[in-house]
């Protein structure tokens, strides 16, 4: 019961952080920050689309939780909204706030992400970048989004894996390699109203005609 309450408290707090951080033109500012890195230029130029999260709040006290709200784009055109949640178990304390972008190499990977319920596999890491700094690659091999390739100058470049590549940009400017394994995403297409169904009112009783039994 205590663990359940802790998780709910963490998610509520992180949701509030994410909501507050989206005030103003946060998406344009976040995209501008990512575009300043030389390591994302090729992805912006050639990717089919991307999902961007201005702020993902991550914290933990025994049980870790992360939450963020984002938007999805295809060729620069807004296509819908996405929400991310993540729960991790293990000793941890403290919190971080970071921006995240997920590039889709082609329509297949975009369709997979926007299918309604998409989840990154365990042990997946992103590529952490800072403006003007080298990219730091995360996991390699068969896991998602953080394959690294040495360009001969001691600098590692990120590559697509399974059609996606993930980058994070830490609030405050220092480099932080965020684990994205277990992140779960939902997707709501643009224009799809989230209207709550109004309760149907009970039909008015028919008038009782004279002589009918009540």
C-alpha positions as CSV (number, residue, x, y, z in Angstrom):
1,X,0.0,0.0,0.0
2,X,2.8,2.4,0.9
3,X,4.6,1.7,-2.4
4,X,1.4,2.4,-4.3
5,X,0.8,5.7,-2.6
6,X,4.5,6.6,-3.2
7,X,4.1,6.0,-6.9
8,X,0.9,8.0,-7.1
9,X,2.5,10.9,-5.3
10,X,5.5,10.9,-7.5
11,X,3.5,10.7,-10.7
12,X,1.2,13.5,-9.5
13,X,4.1,15.7,-8.7
14,X,6.0,15.1,-11.9
15,X,2.8,15.6,-13.9
16,X,2.5,19.1,-12.3
17,X,6.1,19.9,-13.1
18,X,5.6,18.9,-16.7
19,X,2.4,20.9,-17.0
20,X,3.9,24.1,-15.6
21,X,7.0,23.7,-17.8
22,X,4.8,23.7,-21.0
23,X,3.7,27.3,-20.4
24,X,4.7,29.6,-23.3
25,X,6.4,28.4,-26.4
26,X,8.3,25.5,-24.8
27,X,8.2,23.3,-27.8
28,X,9.9,25.9,-30.1
29,X,12.5,26.6,-27.4
30,X,13.2,22.8,-26.9
31,X,13.5,22.2,-30.7
32,X,15.8,25.1,-31.0
33,X,18.0,23.7,-28.3
34,X,18.2,20.3,-30.0
35,X,18.9,21.9,-33.4
36,X,22.0,23.7,-32.0
37,X,23.7,20.3,-31.6
38,X,25.7,19.1,-34.6
39,X,24.7,15.6,-33.7
40,X,21.0,16.0,-34.5
41,X,21.3,18.0,-37.7
42,X,21.3,15.0,-39.9
43,X,18.3,13.6,-38.1
44,X,16.3,16.8,-38.5
45,X,17.1,16.9,-42.1
46,X,16.4,13.3,-43.1
47,X,14.0,11.8,-40.5
48,X,10.4,11.0,-41.3
49,X,9.3,12.7,-38.1
50,X,9.9,13.1,-34.4
51,X,8.3,13.3,-31.0
52,X,9.6,16.1,-28.7
53,X,9.1,16.4,-24.9
54,X,10.1,19.8,-23.5
55,X,10.3,18.5,-19.9
56,X,10.4,15.1,-18.5
57,X,10.5,15.2,-14.7
58,X,12.2,12.2,-13.1
59,X,12.4,11.5,-9.4
60,X,12.6,8.7,-6.9
61,X,12.8,7.7,-3.3
62,X,13.1,3.9,-3.5
63,X,10.6,3.8,-6.4
64,X,11.4,6.0,-9.4
65,X,8.9,7.7,-11.6
66,X,9.0,9.9,-14.7
67,X,6.3,11.7,-16.6
68,X,6.3,14.0,-19.6
69,X,3.9,15.5,-22.2
70,X,5.0,15.9,-25.8
71,X,4.0,16.6,-29.4
72,X,4.6,14.5,-32.5
73,X,5.5,15.8,-36.0
74,X,5.9,14.5,-39.5
75,X,8.1,16.6,-41.8
76,X,7.7,19.5,-39.4
77,X,3.9,19.3,-39.4
78,X,2.2,18.7,-36.0
79,X,0.2,15.4,-36.0
80,X,-0.8,14.7,-32.4
81,X,-0.1,14.6,-28.7
82,X,1.8,12.0,-26.7
83,X,2.2,11.3,-23.0
84,X,5.0,9.3,-21.4
85,X,5.2,7.5,-18.1
86,X,7.9,5.4,-16.5
87,X,8.3,3.5,-13.3
88,X,11.5,2.0,-12.0
89,X,12.1,0.0,-8.9
90,X,15.4,0.0,-6.9
91,X,17.4,2.2,-4.6
92,X,17.4,5.7,-5.9
93,X,17.0,9.2,-4.5
94,X,16.8,12.6,-6.0
95,X,15.5,13.9,-9.3
96,X,16.3,15.2,-12.7
97,X,14.5,17.2,-15.4
98,X,15.5,16.8,-19.0
99,X,14.1,17.3,-22.6
100,X,13.8,14.4,-24.9
101,X,13.4,13.9,-28.7
102,X,12.7,10.6,-30.5
103,X,13.4,10.6,-34.3
104,X,11.5,8.2,-36.6
105,X,13.5,7.0,-39.6
106,X,10.5,6.0,-41.7
107,X,6.8,5.7,-41.7
108,X,7.0,2.2,-40.2
109,X,8.7,3.4,-37.1
110,X,6.3,6.4,-36.9
111,X,3.3,4.1,-37.2
112,X,4.7,1.8,-34.5
113,X,5.1,4.7,-32.1
114,X,1.7,6.2,-32.8
115,X,-0.1,2.8,-32.6
116,X,-1.6,3.8,-29.3
117,X,0.5,1.9,-26.8
118,X,4.3,1.8,-27.4
119,X,7.0,0.9,-24.9
120,X,10.8,1.1,-25.0
121,X,12.4,-2.2,-24.0
122,X,14.4,-2.6,-20.8
123,X,18.0,-1.4,-20.6
124,X,17.5,1.2,-23.4
125,X,19.5,4.4,-23.0
126,X,19.3,7.7,-24.9
127,X,22.2,9.7,-26.4
128,X,22.9,12.6,-24.0
129,X,23.9,15.9,-25.7
130,X,24.6,19.5,-24.7
131,X,24.9,22.4,-27.0
132,X,28.5,22.7,-28.2
133,X,29.5,19.4,-26.5
134,X,30.2,16.0,-27.9
135,X,27.4,13.4,-27.9
136,X,27.6,10.7,-25.3
137,X,26.3,7.4,-26.6
138,X,24.3,5.1,-24.3
139,X,23.8,1.4,-24.8
140,X,24.9,-0.4,-27.9
141,X,24.2,-3.7,-29.6
142,X,20.6,-4.9,-30.1
143,X,19.0,-2.3,-27.9
144,X,17.2,0.8,-29.2
145,X,18.4,4.2,-30.2
146,X,21.9,4.5,-28.9
147,X,24.2,2.6,-31.3
148,X,27.5,4.6,-31.6
149,X,29.9,4.9,-34.4
150,X,33.4,6.5,-34.2
151,X,34.0,9.0,-36.9
152,X,37.7,8.6,-36.7
153,X,38.2,11.8,-34.7
154,X,37.2,10.3,-31.3
155,X,33.7,11.6,-31.6
156,X,30.7,9.2,-31.5
157,X,27.7,9.7,-33.7
158,X,24.3,8.3,-33.0
159,X,22.6,6.0,-35.5
160,X,19.1,4.7,-35.9
161,X,18.3,1.3,-34.4
162,X,15.0,-0.4,-35.2
163,X,14.0,2.9,-36.9
164,X,14.3,5.2,-33.9
165,X,17.0,7.3,-32.3
166,X,16.6,9.0,-28.9
167,X,18.4,12.1,-27.6
168,X,18.1,13.9,-24.3
169,X,19.1,17.4,-23.3
170,X,19.5,18.0,-19.6
171,X,18.0,21.1,-18.0
172,X,20.9,23.2,-16.6
173,X,23.3,22.3,-19.5
174,X,25.3,19.4,-17.9
175,X,25.4,16.0,-19.5
176,X,23.2,13.4,-18.0
177,X,22.6,10.0,-19.6
178,X,19.0,9.1,-19.0
179,X,17.7,5.6,-19.1
180,X,14.6,5.4,-21.2
181,X,14.0,1.7,-20.8
182,X,10.4,1.1,-19.7
183,X,9.1,4.4,-21.0
184,X,5.5,4.0,-22.1
185,X,3.8,6.3,-24.6
186,X,0.2,6.9,-25.7
187,X,-0.8,9.0,-28.7
188,X,-3.8,11.2,-29.5
189,X,-4.1,12.4,-33.1
190,X,-4.5,16.1,-33.8
191,X,-8.2,17.1,-33.9
192,X,-9.4,14.2,-31.9
193,X,-11.4,15.9,-29.1
194,X,-11.2,14.5,-25.6
195,X,-14.7,15.2,-24.7
196,X,-16.3,13.4,-21.8
197,X,-19.5,11.8,-22.6
198,X,-22.4,13.7,-21.1
199,X,-24.7,11.6,-18.9
200,X,-27.9,11.0,-20.6
201,X,-30.9,12.6,-18.9
202,X,-33.8,10.4,-18.0
203,X,-36.7,10.6,-20.3
204,X,-39.6,12.8,-19.0
205,X,-42.5,10.7,-17.6
206,X,-45.4,10.5,-20.0
207,X,-48.5,12.2,-18.7
208,X,-51.1,9.9,-17.1
209,X,-54.3,9.9,-19.1
210,X,-57.6,10.0,-17.3
211,X,-58.9,6.6,-16.4
212,X,-55.5,4.9,-16.6
213,X,-54.2,3.0,-13.5
214,X,-51.2,4.7,-11.8
